[in-house]
Amino acid sequence: DCLNEVKGWLYNNSLHLNESKLEALLFVPPSPTAVSPVLPPCFRSLVNPTSTNLGVVLDPEMRMDSHISQVVRSCFFQLRQLPKMKSILKDVSYFLPKPDLTVDILQLVFL
């Protein structure tokens, strides 16, 4: 089994394969005449349309559309959380050495 060979190679190189997170992403040339690559049977069930590696979402065409969508979604979520911080920042402003600076920052953020 080819998956056992991969596990063996990882083990011999002091690495560990987490099978619950195992996935494969198939990179193919974008040309319509490209021949479909032959995959070993053990990897066919693992092929996904996207894969996340070190927080970056990759797709087979390297367009990064999925990654950009996730980053934008996360940014908008964080922006929607800013109004909740307004009351918290006002409550802790007396702990800061320059309360006027806090007011200026609040005005910039919440205008």
TILUMTOR-392767 format. One record per atom (N, C-alpha, C): residue in one letter; atom name; y, z, x. Coordinates in nm, 4 decimals, always signed. Each point is the difference from the previous one (the first is absolute). Layout:
! residues N
residu: A, atome: CA, north: Y, up: Z, east: X
...
//
This chain:
! residues 111
residu: D, atome: N, north: -0.1186, up: +0.0000, east: +0.0849
residu: D, atome: CA, north: +0.1186, up: +0.0000, east: -0.0849
residu: D, atome: C, north: +0.1241, up: +0.0000, east: +0.0888
residu: C, atome: N, north: +0.0950, up: -0.0880, east: -0.0307
residu: C, atome: CA, north: +0.1179, up: -0.0135, east: +0.0859
residu: C, atome: C, north: +0.0892, up: +0.1236, east: -0.0058
residu: L, atome: N, north: +0.0005, up: +0.0698, east: -0.1131
residu: L, atome: CA, north: +0.0814, up: +0.1206, east: -0.0103
residu: L, atome: C, north: -0.0521, up: +0.1086, east: +0.0933
residu: N, atome: N, north: -0.1303, up: +0.0079, east: +0.0166
residu: N, atome: CA, north: -0.0572, up: +0.0960, east: +0.0949
residu: N, atome: C, north: +0.0380, up: -0.0347, east: +0.1432
residu: E, atome: N, north: +0.0109, up: -0.1284, east: +0.0302
residu: E, atome: CA, north: +0.0442, up: -0.0407, east: +0.1333
residu: E, atome: C, north: +0.1436, up: +0.0443, east: +0.0248
residu: V, atome: N, north: +0.0847, up: -0.0150, east: -0.1011
residu: V, atome: CA, north: +0.1394, up: +0.0446, east: +0.0132
residu: V, atome: C, north: +0.0040, up: +0.1512, east: +0.0192
residu: K, atome: N, north: -0.0765, up: +0.0738, east: -0.0799
residu: K, atome: CA, north: -0.0057, up: +0.1459, east: +0.0146
residu: K, atome: C, north: -0.0465, up: +0.0393, east: +0.1397
residu: G, atome: N, north: -0.1022, up: -0.0697, east: +0.0502
residu: G, atome: CA, north: -0.0506, up: +0.0286, east: +0.1338
residu: G, atome: C, north: +0.1044, up: -0.0239, east: +0.1069
residu: W, atome: N, north: +0.0736, up: -0.1104, east: -0.0115
residu: W, atome: CA, north: +0.1053, up: -0.0301, east: +0.0979
residu: W, atome: C, north: +0.1082, up: +0.1069, east: -0.0051
residu: L, atome: N, north: +0.0402, up: +0.0394, east: -0.1212
residu: L, atome: CA, north: +0.1016, up: +0.1044, east: -0.0137
residu: L, atome: C, north: -0.0489, up: +0.1313, east: +0.0603
residu: Y, atome: N, north: -0.1247, up: +0.0366, east: -0.0292
residu: Y, atome: CA, north: -0.0561, up: +0.1237, east: +0.0531
residu: Y, atome: C, north: -0.0035, up: -0.0030, east: +0.1527
residu: N, atome: N, north: -0.0413, up: -0.1120, east: +0.0572
residu: N, atome: CA, north: -0.0061, up: -0.0132, east: +0.1461
residu: N, atome: C, north: +0.1374, up: +0.0080, east: +0.0646
residu: N, atome: N, north: +0.1039, up: -0.0277, east: -0.0771
residu: N, atome: CA, north: +0.1367, up: +0.0051, east: +0.0519
residu: N, atome: C, north: +0.0760, up: +0.1223, east: -0.0524
residu: S, atome: N, north: -0.0752, up: +0.1035, east: -0.0373
residu: S, atome: CA, north: +0.0551, up: +0.1281, east: -0.0460
residu: S, atome: C, north: +0.0912, up: -0.0151, east: -0.1213
residu: L, atome: N, north: -0.0351, up: -0.0898, east: -0.0892
residu: L, atome: CA, north: +0.0755, up: -0.0207, east: -0.1234
residu: L, atome: C, north: -0.0907, up: +0.0289, east: -0.1186
residu: H, atome: N, north: +0.0604, up: +0.0192, east: -0.1163
residu: H, atome: CA, north: -0.0767, up: +0.0325, east: -0.1202
residu: H, atome: C, north: +0.0405, up: -0.0949, east: -0.1117
residu: L, atome: N, north: -0.0964, up: -0.0467, east: -0.0749
residu: L, atome: CA, north: +0.0247, up: -0.0891, east: -0.1129
residu: L, atome: C, north: -0.0026, up: +0.0813, east: -0.1287
residu: N, atome: N, north: +0.1134, up: +0.0031, east: -0.0704
residu: N, atome: CA, north: +0.0071, up: +0.0679, east: -0.1289
residu: N, atome: C, north: -0.0354, up: -0.1021, east: -0.1073
residu: E, atome: N, north: -0.1233, up: +0.0045, east: -0.0472
residu: E, atome: CA, north: -0.0487, up: -0.1022, east: -0.0934
residu: E, atome: C, north: +0.0717, up: +0.0031, east: -0.1343
residu: S, atome: N, north: +0.0561, up: +0.1137, east: -0.0381
residu: S, atome: CA, north: +0.0708, up: +0.0060, east: -0.1285
residu: S, atome: C, north: +0.1325, up: -0.0757, east: +0.0061
residu: K, atome: N, north: +0.0504, up: -0.0241, east: +0.1201
residu: K, atome: CA, north: +0.1256, up: -0.0731, east: +0.0148
residu: K, atome: C, north: -0.0207, up: -0.1396, east: +0.0578
residu: L, atome: N, north: -0.1228, up: -0.0418, east: +0.0104
residu: L, atome: CA, north: -0.0316, up: -0.1282, east: +0.0618
residu: L, atome: C, north: +0.0391, up: -0.1151, east: -0.0916
residu: E, atome: N, north: +0.0772, up: -0.0931, east: +0.0522
residu: E, atome: CA, north: +0.0370, up: -0.1201, east: -0.0737
residu: E, atome: C, north: +0.0214, up: -0.1126, east: +0.0994
residu: A, atome: N, north: -0.0068, up: -0.1212, east: -0.0501
residu: A, atome: CA, north: +0.0179, up: -0.1169, east: +0.0863
residu: A, atome: C, north: +0.1076, up: -0.0895, east: -0.0591
residu: L, atome: N, north: +0.0743, up: -0.0635, east: +0.0862
residu: L, atome: CA, north: +0.1020, up: -0.0957, east: -0.0405
residu: L, atome: C, north: -0.0282, up: -0.1285, east: +0.0749
residu: L, atome: N, north: -0.0123, up: -0.1070, east: -0.0725
residu: L, atome: CA, north: -0.0366, up: -0.1284, east: +0.0577
residu: L, atome: C, north: +0.1258, up: -0.0836, east: +0.0211
residu: F, atome: N, north: +0.0326, up: -0.0296, east: +0.1252
residu: F, atome: CA, north: +0.1158, up: -0.0834, east: +0.0319
residu: F, atome: C, north: -0.0466, up: -0.1438, east: +0.0147
residu: V, atome: N, north: +0.0581, up: -0.0883, east: -0.0795
residu: V, atome: CA, north: -0.0365, up: -0.1420, east: +0.0047
residu: V, atome: C, north: +0.1269, up: -0.0823, east: +0.0160
residu: P, atome: N, north: -0.0102, up: -0.1181, east: +0.0614
residu: P, atome: CA, north: +0.1176, up: -0.0864, east: +0.0119
residu: P, atome: C, north: +0.0458, up: -0.0461, east: -0.1387
residu: P, atome: N, north: +0.1299, up: -0.0210, east: -0.0177
residu: P, atome: CA, north: +0.0506, up: -0.0363, east: -0.1321
residu: P, atome: C, north: -0.0276, up: -0.1442, east: -0.0420
residu: S, atome: N, north: -0.0536, up: -0.0814, east: +0.0886
residu: S, atome: CA, north: -0.0207, up: -0.1411, east: -0.0344
residu: S, atome: C, north: -0.1099, up: -0.0147, east: -0.1055
residu: P, atome: N, north: +0.0192, up: -0.0924, east: -0.0954
residu: P, atome: CA, north: -0.1004, up: -0.0169, east: -0.1061
residu: P, atome: C, north: -0.1310, up: -0.0608, east: +0.0489
residu: T, atome: N, north: +0.0016, up: -0.0622, east: +0.1176
residu: T, atome: CA, north: -0.1217, up: -0.0623, east: +0.0522
residu: T, atome: C, north: -0.0806, up: +0.0945, east: +0.0882
residu: A, atome: N, north: +0.0473, up: +0.1227, east: +0.0140
residu: A, atome: CA, north: -0.0697, up: +0.0951, east: +0.0869
residu: A, atome: C, north: -0.1386, up: +0.0306, east: -0.0557
residu: V, atome: N, north: -0.0943, up: +0.0091, east: +0.0886
residu: V, atome: CA, north: -0.1374, up: +0.0313, east: -0.0379
residu: V, atome: C, north: -0.0098, up: +0.1496, east: -0.0279
residu: S, atome: N, north: -0.0653, up: +0.0348, east: -0.1078
residu: S, atome: CA, north: -0.0181, up: +0.1407, east: -0.0340
residu: S, atome: C, north: -0.0916, up: +0.0654, east: +0.1030
residu: P, atome: N, north: +0.0431, up: +0.1117, east: +0.0588
residu: P, atome: CA, north: -0.0825, up: +0.0648, east: +0.1021
residu: P, atome: C, north: -0.1255, up: +0.0628, east: -0.0604
residu: V, atome: N, north: -0.1009, up: +0.0090, east: +0.0819
residu: V, atome: CA, north: -0.1262, up: +0.0602, east: -0.0427
residu: V, atome: C, north: +0.0035, up: +0.1477, east: +0.0377
residu: L, atome: N, north: -0.0191, up: +0.0847, east: -0.0999
residu: L, atome: CA, north: -0.0001, up: +0.1443, east: +0.0230
residu: L, atome: C, north: -0.1420, up: +0.0531, east: -0.0002
residu: P, atome: N, north: -0.0288, up: +0.0962, east: +0.0861
residu: P, atome: CA, north: -0.1301, up: +0.0664, east: -0.0089
residu: P, atome: C, north: -0.0118, up: +0.0697, east: -0.1358
residu: P, atome: N, north: -0.1184, up: +0.0042, east: -0.0568
residu: P, atome: CA, north: -0.0177, up: +0.0590, east: -0.1339
residu: P, atome: C, north: +0.0516, up: +0.1434, east: -0.0123
residu: C, atome: N, north: -0.0087, up: +0.0778, east: +0.1063
residu: C, atome: CA, north: +0.0408, up: +0.1404, east: -0.0106
residu: C, atome: C, north: +0.1508, up: +0.0156, east: -0.0159
residu: F, atome: N, north: +0.0776, up: -0.1024, east: +0.0337
residu: F, atome: CA, north: +0.1452, up: +0.0091, east: -0.0113
residu: F, atome: C, north: +0.0544, up: -0.0621, east: -0.1279
residu: R, atome: N, north: -0.0795, up: -0.0758, east: -0.0723
residu: R, atome: CA, north: +0.0500, up: -0.0710, east: -0.1184
residu: R, atome: C, north: +0.0532, up: +0.0951, east: -0.1065
residu: S, atome: N, north: -0.0641, up: +0.1113, east: -0.0190
residu: S, atome: CA, north: +0.0459, up: +0.0948, east: -0.1025
residu: S, atome: C, north: +0.1224, up: +0.0791, east: +0.0451
residu: L, atome: N, north: +0.0334, up: -0.0063, east: +0.1278
residu: L, atome: CA, north: +0.1117, up: +0.0780, east: +0.0531
residu: L, atome: C, north: +0.1313, up: -0.0772, east: +0.0036
residu: V, atome: N, north: -0.0033, up: -0.1301, east: -0.0266
residu: V, atome: CA, north: +0.1209, up: -0.0823, east: +0.0102
residu: V, atome: C, north: +0.0943, up: +0.0338, east: -0.1148
residu: N, atome: N, north: +0.1251, up: +0.0307, east: +0.0343
residu: N, atome: CA, north: +0.1042, up: +0.0347, east: -0.0965
residu: N, atome: C, north: +0.1151, up: -0.0994, east: +0.0103
residu: P, atome: N, north: +0.0803, up: -0.0139, east: -0.1065
residu: P, atome: CA, north: +0.1163, up: -0.0891, east: +0.0083
residu: P, atome: C, north: +0.1096, up: +0.0552, east: +0.0905
residu: T, atome: N, north: +0.0086, up: +0.1330, east: +0.0119
residu: T, atome: CA, north: +0.0957, up: +0.0625, east: +0.0919
residu: T, atome: C, north: -0.0689, up: +0.1166, east: +0.0691
residu: S, atome: N, north: +0.0561, up: +0.0393, east: +0.1128
residu: S, atome: CA, north: -0.0540, up: +0.1122, east: +0.0750
residu: S, atome: C, north: +0.1162, up: +0.0773, east: +0.0617
residu: T, atome: N, north: -0.0107, up: +0.1321, east: +0.0028
residu: T, atome: CA, north: +0.1050, up: +0.0830, east: +0.0577
residu: T, atome: C, north: -0.0472, up: +0.0526, east: +0.1344
residu: N, atome: N, north: +0.0825, up: -0.0214, east: +0.1019
residu: N, atome: CA, north: -0.0319, up: +0.0460, east: +0.1338
residu: N, atome: C, north: +0.1253, up: +0.0619, east: +0.0593
residu: L, atome: N, north: -0.0069, up: +0.1293, east: +0.0323
residu: L, atome: CA, north: +0.1139, up: +0.0744, east: +0.0531
residu: L, atome: C, north: +0.1219, up: -0.0103, east: -0.0914
residu: G, atome: N, north: -0.0233, up: +0.0001, east: -0.1307
residu: G, atome: CA, north: +0.1084, up: -0.0027, east: -0.0971
residu: G, atome: C, north: +0.0547, up: -0.1372, east: -0.0330
residu: V, atome: N, north: -0.0489, up: -0.1022, east: +0.0663
residu: V, atome: CA, north: +0.0462, up: -0.1366, east: -0.0262
residu: V, atome: C, north: -0.1043, up: -0.0711, east: -0.0845
residu: V, atome: N, north: +0.0454, up: -0.0586, east: -0.1108
residu: V, atome: CA, north: -0.0908, up: -0.0729, east: -0.0886
residu: V, atome: C, north: -0.0066, up: -0.1447, east: +0.0470
residu: L, atome: N, north: -0.1191, up: -0.0435, east: +0.0364
residu: L, atome: CA, north: -0.0201, up: -0.1365, east: +0.0490
residu: L, atome: C, north: -0.0687, up: -0.0834, east: -0.1065
residu: D, atome: N, north: +0.0335, up: -0.1290, east: -0.0037
residu: D, atome: CA, north: -0.0714, up: -0.0928, east: -0.0872
residu: D, atome: C, north: -0.0531, up: -0.1143, east: +0.0859
residu: P, atome: N, north: -0.0921, up: -0.0789, east: -0.0509
residu: P, atome: CA, north: -0.0646, up: -0.1033, east: +0.0824
residu: P, atome: C, north: +0.0955, up: -0.1049, east: +0.0566
residu: E, atome: N, north: +0.1141, up: -0.0218, east: -0.0660
residu: E, atome: CA, north: +0.0934, up: -0.1017, east: +0.0487
residu: E, atome: C, north: +0.1112, up: +0.0588, east: +0.0857
residu: M, atome: N, north: -0.0050, up: +0.1302, east: +0.0262
residu: M, atome: CA, north: +0.0985, up: +0.0700, east: +0.0828
residu: M, atome: C, north: +0.1419, up: -0.0134, east: -0.0556
residu: R, atome: N, north: +0.0124, up: -0.0073, east: -0.1338
residu: R, atome: CA, north: +0.1325, up: -0.0112, east: -0.0613
residu: R, atome: C, north: +0.0642, up: +0.1366, east: -0.0198
residu: M, atome: N, north: -0.0783, up: +0.1034, east: -0.0065
residu: M, atome: CA, north: +0.0461, up: +0.1378, east: -0.0166
residu: M, atome: C, north: +0.0686, up: +0.0237, east: -0.1340
residu: D, atome: N, north: -0.0257, up: -0.0842, east: -0.1004
residu: D, atome: CA, north: +0.0595, up: +0.0189, east: -0.1324
residu: D, atome: C, north: -0.0377, up: +0.1357, east: -0.0590
residu: S, atome: N, north: -0.1243, up: +0.0376, east: +0.0127
residu: S, atome: CA, north: -0.0455, up: +0.1287, east: -0.0550
residu: S, atome: C, north: +0.0690, up: +0.1163, east: +0.0697
residu: H, atome: N, north: +0.0148, up: -0.0092, east: +0.1314
residu: H, atome: CA, north: +0.0647, up: +0.1073, east: +0.0754
residu: H, atome: C, north: +0.1465, up: +0.0125, east: -0.0408
residu: I, atome: N, north: +0.0690, up: -0.1120, east: -0.0102
residu: I, atome: CA, north: +0.1413, up: +0.0023, east: -0.0383
residu: I, atome: C, north: +0.0153, up: +0.0589, east: -0.1401
residu: S, atome: N, north: -0.0873, up: -0.0377, east: -0.0916
residu: S, atome: CA, north: +0.0057, up: +0.0544, east: -0.1364
residu: S, atome: C, north: -0.0186, up: +0.1513, east: +0.0006
residu: Q, atome: N, north: -0.0932, up: +0.0492, east: +0.0801
residu: Q, atome: CA, north: -0.0229, up: +0.1446, east: +0.0058
residu: Q, atome: C, north: +0.1183, up: +0.0735, east: +0.0619
residu: V, atome: N, north: +0.0606, up: -0.0578, east: +0.1035
residu: V, atome: CA, north: +0.1157, up: +0.0638, east: +0.0634
residu: V, atome: C, north: +0.1174, up: +0.0045, east: -0.0973
residu: V, atome: N, north: +0.0250, up: -0.1095, east: -0.0707
residu: V, atome: CA, north: +0.1094, up: -0.0040, east: -0.0976
residu: V, atome: C, north: -0.0249, up: +0.1019, east: -0.1110
residu: R, atome: N, north: -0.1231, up: +0.0068, east: -0.0495
residu: R, atome: CA, north: -0.0344, up: +0.0964, east: -0.1050
residu: R, atome: C, north: +0.0246, up: +0.1427, east: +0.0488
residu: S, atome: N, north: -0.0393, up: +0.0288, east: +0.1228
residu: S, atome: CA, north: +0.0195, up: +0.1334, east: +0.0559
residu: S, atome: C, north: +0.1484, up: +0.0318, east: +0.0167
residu: C, atome: N, north: +0.0783, up: -0.0974, east: +0.0457
residu: C, atome: CA, north: +0.1441, up: +0.0210, east: +0.0182
residu: C, atome: C, north: +0.0682, up: +0.0288, east: -0.1330
residu: F, atome: N, north: -0.0329, up: -0.0763, east: -0.1034
residu: F, atome: CA, north: +0.0602, up: +0.0239, east: -0.1308
residu: F, atome: C, north: -0.0401, up: +0.1368, east: -0.0545
residu: F, atome: N, north: -0.1232, up: +0.0401, east: +0.0250
residu: F, atome: CA, north: -0.0421, up: +0.1337, east: -0.0429
residu: F, atome: C, north: +0.0857, up: +0.1059, east: +0.0680
residu: Q, atome: N, north: +0.0198, up: -0.0135, east: +0.1312
residu: Q, atome: CA, north: +0.0804, up: +0.0979, east: +0.0732
residu: Q, atome: C, north: +0.1450, up: -0.0011, east: -0.0472
residu: L, atome: N, north: +0.0540, up: -0.1177, east: -0.0298
residu: L, atome: CA, north: +0.1370, up: -0.0081, east: -0.0508
residu: L, atome: C, north: +0.0128, up: +0.0695, east: -0.1354
residu: R, atome: N, north: -0.1018, up: -0.0130, east: -0.0836
residu: R, atome: CA, north: +0.0041, up: +0.0667, east: -0.1306
residu: R, atome: C, north: -0.0108, up: +0.1522, east: +0.0136
residu: Q, atome: N, north: -0.0478, up: +0.0489, east: +0.1134
residu: Q, atome: CA, north: -0.0110, up: +0.1443, east: +0.0219
residu: Q, atome: C, north: +0.1318, up: +0.0616, east: +0.0463
residu: L, atome: N, north: +0.0944, up: -0.0818, east: +0.0479
residu: L, atome: CA, north: +0.1259, up: +0.0530, east: +0.0528
residu: L, atome: C, north: +0.0782, up: +0.0845, east: -0.1005
residu: P, atome: N, north: +0.0138, up: -0.0402, east: -0.1253
residu: P, atome: CA, north: +0.0750, up: +0.0862, east: -0.0929
residu: P, atome: C, north: -0.0588, up: +0.1408, east: -0.0125
residu: K, atome: N, north: -0.1291, up: +0.0149, east: +0.0180
residu: K, atome: CA, north: -0.0619, up: +0.1328, east: -0.0058
residu: K, atome: C, north: +0.0443, up: +0.0866, east: +0.1176
residu: M, atome: N, north: +0.0368, up: -0.0632, east: +0.1095
residu: M, atome: CA, north: +0.0420, up: +0.0736, east: +0.1193
residu: M, atome: C, north: +0.1426, up: +0.0522, east: -0.0124
residu: K, atome: N, north: +0.0785, up: -0.0559, east: -0.0913
residu: K, atome: CA, north: +0.1406, up: +0.0372, east: -0.0114
residu: K, atome: C, north: +0.0161, up: +0.1501, east: -0.0244
residu: S, atome: N, north: -0.0716, up: +0.0539, east: -0.0958
residu: S, atome: CA, north: +0.0131, up: +0.1431, east: -0.0296
residu: S, atome: C, north: -0.0536, up: +0.0854, east: +0.1146
residu: I, atome: N, north: -0.1056, up: -0.0443, east: +0.0639
residu: I, atome: CA, north: -0.0567, up: +0.0757, east: +0.1121
residu: I, atome: C, north: +0.0985, up: +0.0048, east: +0.1157
residu: L, atome: N, north: +0.0630, up: -0.1134, east: +0.0302
residu: L, atome: CA, north: +0.0953, up: -0.0040, east: +0.1110
residu: L, atome: C, north: +0.1236, up: +0.0834, east: -0.0302
residu: K, atome: N, north: +0.0437, up: +0.0033, east: -0.1251
residu: K, atome: CA, north: +0.1157, up: +0.0834, east: -0.0347
residu: K, atome: C, north: -0.0343, up: +0.1476, east: +0.0154
residu: D, atome: N, north: -0.1225, up: +0.0375, east: -0.0338
residu: D, atome: CA, north: -0.0405, up: +0.1402, east: +0.0096
residu: D, atome: C, north: -0.0105, up: +0.0475, east: +0.1445
residu: V, atome: N, north: -0.0364, up: -0.0860, east: +0.0914
residu: V, atome: CA, north: -0.0158, up: +0.0419, east: +0.1397
residu: V, atome: C, north: +0.1234, up: -0.0300, east: +0.0834
residu: S, atome: N, north: +0.1042, up: -0.0547, east: -0.0603
residu: S, atome: CA, north: +0.1163, up: -0.0394, east: +0.0796
residu: S, atome: C, north: +0.0685, up: +0.1199, east: +0.0646
residu: Y, atome: N, north: -0.0109, up: +0.1196, east: -0.0586
residu: Y, atome: CA, north: +0.0648, up: +0.1165, east: +0.0605
residu: Y, atome: C, north: -0.0713, up: +0.0455, east: +0.1265
residu: F, atome: N, north: -0.1216, up: -0.0487, east: +0.0261
residu: F, atome: CA, north: -0.0700, up: +0.0316, east: +0.1245
residu: F, atome: C, north: +0.0476, up: -0.0868, east: +0.1156
residu: L, atome: N, north: +0.0629, up: -0.1111, east: -0.0314
residu: L, atome: CA, north: +0.0400, up: -0.0947, east: +0.1032
residu: L, atome: C, north: +0.1312, up: +0.0427, east: +0.0637
residu: P, atome: N, north: +0.0194, up: -0.0309, east: +0.1285
residu: P, atome: CA, north: +0.1217, up: +0.0427, east: +0.0694
residu: P, atome: C, north: +0.1265, up: -0.0663, east: -0.0549
residu: K, atome: N, north: -0.0099, up: -0.1219, east: -0.0516
residu: K, atome: CA, north: +0.1173, up: -0.0714, east: -0.0502
residu: K, atome: C, north: -0.0270, up: -0.0462, east: -0.1432
residu: P, atome: N, north: +0.0320, up: +0.0819, east: -0.0997
residu: P, atome: CA, north: -0.0277, up: -0.0388, east: -0.1381
residu: P, atome: C, north: +0.0743, up: -0.1265, east: -0.0428
residu: D, atome: N, north: +0.1174, up: -0.0239, east: +0.0585
residu: D, atome: CA, north: +0.0751, up: -0.1212, east: -0.0365
residu: D, atome: C, north: -0.0786, up: -0.1256, east: +0.0350
residu: L, atome: N, north: -0.0718, up: +0.0049, east: +0.1108
residu: L, atome: CA, north: -0.0817, up: -0.1141, east: +0.0408
residu: L, atome: C, north: -0.1104, up: -0.0254, east: -0.1021
residu: T, atome: N, north: -0.0580, up: +0.1070, east: -0.0529
residu: T, atome: CA, north: -0.1041, up: -0.0150, east: -0.1018
residu: T, atome: C, north: +0.0554, up: -0.0673, east: -0.1246
residu: V, atome: N, north: +0.1191, up: +0.0389, east: -0.0402
residu: V, atome: CA, north: +0.0633, up: -0.0606, east: -0.1173
residu: V, atome: C, north: +0.0242, up: -0.1480, east: +0.0245
residu: D, atome: N, north: +0.0468, up: -0.0341, east: +0.1206
residu: D, atome: CA, north: +0.0235, up: -0.1410, east: +0.0333
residu: D, atome: C, north: -0.1298, up: -0.0799, east: -0.0051
residu: I, atome: N, north: -0.1063, up: +0.0561, east: +0.0527
residu: I, atome: CA, north: -0.1293, up: -0.0693, east: -0.0008
residu: I, atome: C, north: -0.0490, up: -0.0168, east: -0.1434
residu: L, atome: N, north: +0.0137, up: +0.1043, east: -0.0818
residu: L, atome: CA, north: -0.0418, up: -0.0096, east: -0.1397
residu: L, atome: C, north: +0.0780, up: -0.1078, east: -0.0738
residu: Q, atome: N, north: +0.1290, up: -0.0098, east: +0.0279
residu: Q, atome: CA, north: +0.0807, up: -0.1024, east: -0.0661
residu: Q, atome: C, north: -0.0439, up: -0.1392, east: +0.0425
residu: L, atome: N, north: -0.0365, up: -0.0170, east: +0.1269
residu: L, atome: CA, north: -0.0469, up: -0.1306, east: +0.0467
residu: L, atome: C, north: -0.1325, up: -0.0376, east: -0.0650
residu: V, atome: N, north: -0.0896, up: +0.0964, east: -0.0095
residu: V, atome: CA, north: -0.1339, up: -0.0289, east: -0.0508
residu: V, atome: C, north: -0.0004, up: -0.0214, east: -0.1505
residu: F, atome: N, north: +0.0797, up: +0.0765, east: -0.0725
residu: F, atome: CA, north: -0.0112, up: -0.0003, east: -0.1457
residu: F, atome: C, north: +0.1137, up: -0.0714, east: -0.0708
residu: L, atome: N, north: +0.0778, up: -0.0779, east: +0.0700
residu: L, atome: CA, north: +0.1053, up: -0.0784, east: -0.0674
residu: L, atome: C, north: -0.0560, up: -0.1223, east: -0.0649
//
